[in-house]
Amino acid sequence: MAGTIDAGLQNSYKTVEKSLILNKPLDQTVTSQIPAAVRQAFEDIVAGRYGNVIQNSPVFKDAHEDRAIILETGSVEEWITKRLASLAKDDETSMHLLATGIACLNAFVQINWTGPIFNLAFESLFSAGDKEIEETLKSKIQASCLSSLSADSEEVYHLTEQLGWLAAARKILLNDDLRHSRYTAAFWAQRAVFIQQQLLDEGSGSIQSLIILLSAESSSKFGINNVDLDKETLALKVRHSLEMGLILSFYGQDKEAFEKMTESQKASGFEWSLTGALGRRTKFQTFDVSQLVVHAESKKEDSTANTDEEAPRPETLELDDDTILDDVAYAKTEENDKDESKRHGNLNIIDQCLLLAFCLNVKNTNPDHGITTEEMNPYVVRVLGNINNWMVHTMALLLRTRLEAHKTRTVERSALQLQALVDQIKVDDSGPEERLAYFYDLLLPSKWDMERELAGRFVSLGVVRSALEIFERLEMWEDVISCYQMLEQPLKAKQVIERLMAENPNSAKLWCILGDIEVSPEYWKKAWELSNHTFARAMRSLGSYYYKHENFPEAIECYKKALDINPLFEGSWYVLGCAGMQAEQWDVAMRAFQRVVALDQEQAEAWNNLSSIYVRLGRKPDAFLALKQATRIKFDSWKMWQNLLYVSVDIGQFSDAIWAMQRIVDMRWDKEREDAVDVPVLRLIVESVIQNWKDAHDRDGSRLAGQVQRLLEDVILARITSSPDIWSICSKFYLWQERYTDALEASLKAYRAVMHDVRIETDERVFDEVANLALDTVDMYETLGEKKENGALVCADWKYQARLIVKGLMGKTRDNFEDTATYERLKERLEDLKRS
């Protein structure tokens, strides 16, 4: 398709392609230079007339005269491949192909996501008005597409309508020649493949890899990674980065998603912040309190905001509560007045999409509780404040229904609003051109997913029968069975699955569902065999069964088979790793947890388990690095910090060991005081400084003296004052520092901490320990008493103090231990003191 054409016409084509991505009206001075048929095709796309584009496309022209393949096999892909091979290889044809691919994709989205109703059926292109042939084609094409669009054993939702449009769009847009010749083809192909992903039961590794490839290809075509970008390229970068951020979010890669969203925001020039403003939430509130609010401002030039008040809008329900205000009433203060435009000023539509994307990222990266809901709400409120686009407003309303679903005063509006959103898909109050303008910049669920969400909402409200009706209509049989079980009708649940299996006895999925109900491994094995060893879910279920029954070798084999088919299941990798650890198959466990952290770098438990495996394999430096990641993510887990403490000491990372011990003491002091300090490890840390041991980087241990002193004095001794071991360690450290008075005082406190133990007079072992401490303290008096510190003797009457210690202990224990060797040592030491 690399035909010869002048540069001016090629630039015109490129400008038209860009306009389509950026939702900009086609420039008449540009379109006047391109062939009329191409111009008309792209004008139809802009206006949402996808049927016109398809019917006038060279791909589908006289399709009914060339229907042999599709009549025989129902394969859209085979038919498209044959048609593409028959077309000319020039730029005008490539533009027609691009327009056709886009129109097919958008038609599919209109049918299954956005509405309104699309009246052109894919099979009608081949039937020439023959209804019998049309019905035959419909079932054949649907069956073929259900198979061809499945990936990695993950099945397409079987009631998806008009799959032929997506199959055609995908085949056209993924064509190598088209992607090479057309500026935006790879980007549209990326969109088509992601739509395919959203039809599947679970994420697909092969589809994810293809999306990443297409993203890199389109990024290179757009040149968005260059340093100096013109205005149009920046706008393309906004779309490209935002859509990739949403895709990464879909796959659970939230950190990478946030980076892409931030990249998009910077390219847009959009500025926003989550802050506080004084206001009131209830009708009877008499004072203002700080309310979370999003301050946001779009870049001023070329605003895409729609200020037409008469434009059709999604049905938006009022709260109508007797206490809660629909919107926060902000106080009349100088600061609030100054920030009025940041709170309520209109935004570019793409910036509203960005805010909703950031809102989803808040949900994905925080625990599922009320605080997260409160943090998400300001994003949604900021978007709902300005109605600019039908579908963007729909997404904002959907997010609001989710946030309000668990609040007593808003749960009713939440359910009714969700019902209204489901119903509006069939309403034609806005055209497809508006509904699809920003569709790919939102993570909007399909119409069946939205209905499923509504049914789930009914279940949470206890209206199980209404939910059951929806699930039955959607033929979501697992949910149907779950509803019957909640209604305590297990017999009906079993009847449902038996009826389905009578209709389709070779369905691997149905055998798996039966296995889940009966908890029988035989059914999962049957599903695996029926699928010819391709249905990963069967092995995941069987692996889970074996793991729960502690048959770890079998669990490992099952999960390996499942993950060979679809490696995108983080949870399966995690259980495989755990099974590997239990079976002491360390290499298996290591590879599994490495894969977990590759899929989700914020998985603290996986990092922690990986470190344990590295220790087992003698790779302690790697264990140290893994634990650094684990403690960064799970900052308040004392167990992970304790693991880091031990590994750090083992490999000579004493600075990290000091920090780890501080964290452990901070966390355990309130509830587990006796175990807050690991004394042997503390002794090693202090010895590393006193003995000047080299660390892992060949640095002197003595350089950490200041950190050790802060650990001892500010962290440990500030809380623990009754441990003789800790005082003894401090005494030794102070002696090394030549702080003689402090060393003597610490030694004395170590002795005092044990001298009042009631067991001293009855338990010889305790007596021996106390006597040893007493003798150590006497030695300290003798060693340090006559030394000078700050111009004065450390202890002028050291002999007297030393004799007092020995006499006091002897007098206390004479009756029970006078004949012991330890008591004799005390007598001898007292005589020495008298003679000196």
Buried (B, 14 or more C-beta within 10 A) or exposed (E): BEEEEEEEBEEBBBBBBBBBBBBBEBEEEBBEBBBEBBBBBBBBBBEBBBBBBBBBBBBBBEBBEBBEBBBEBBBBBBBBEEBBEEBEEBBBBBBBBBBBBBBBBBBBBBBBBBBBEBEBBBBBBBBEEEEEBBEBBBEBBBBBBBEBBBBBBBBBBEEBBBBBBBBBBBBBBBBEBBBBBBBBBBBBBBBBBBBBBBBBEBBBBBBBEBBBBBBBBBBEBBEBEEEEBEEBBBBBBBBBBBBBBBBBBBBBBBEBBBBBBBBBBBBBBBBBEBBEBBBBEBEEEEEBEEBBBBBBBBBEEEBBBBEEEEBEBBBBBEBEBEEEBEEBBBBEEEEBEEBEEBBEBBBBBBBBBBBBBBBBBBBBBBEEEEEBBEBBBBBBBBBBBBBBBBBBBBBBBBBBBBBBBBEEEBBBBBBEBBBBBBEBBEBEEBBBBBBBBBBBBBBBBBBBBBBBBBBBBBBBBEBBEBBBBBBBEBEBBBBBBBBBEBEEEEEBBBEBBEEBBEEEEEBBBBBBBBBBBEEEBEBBBBBBEBBEBEBBBBBBBBBBBBBEEEBBEBBBBBBBBBBEBBBBBBEBBBBBBBBBBBBEBBEBBBBBBBBBBEBBBBBBBBBBBBBBBBBBBEBBEBBBBBBBBBBEBBEEBBEBBBBBBBBBBBBBBBBBBBBBBBBBBBBBBEEEEEEBBBEEBBBBBBBBBBEEBEBBEEEEBBEBBEBBBEBBEEBBBEBBEEBBBBBBBBBBBBBBBEBBBBBBBBBBBBBBBBBEBEEBBEBBEBBBBBBBBBBBBBEBBBBBBEBEBEEEBBBEEBBEBBBEBBEEBBEBBEEBBEEBEBBEBBEEBBEEBEEE
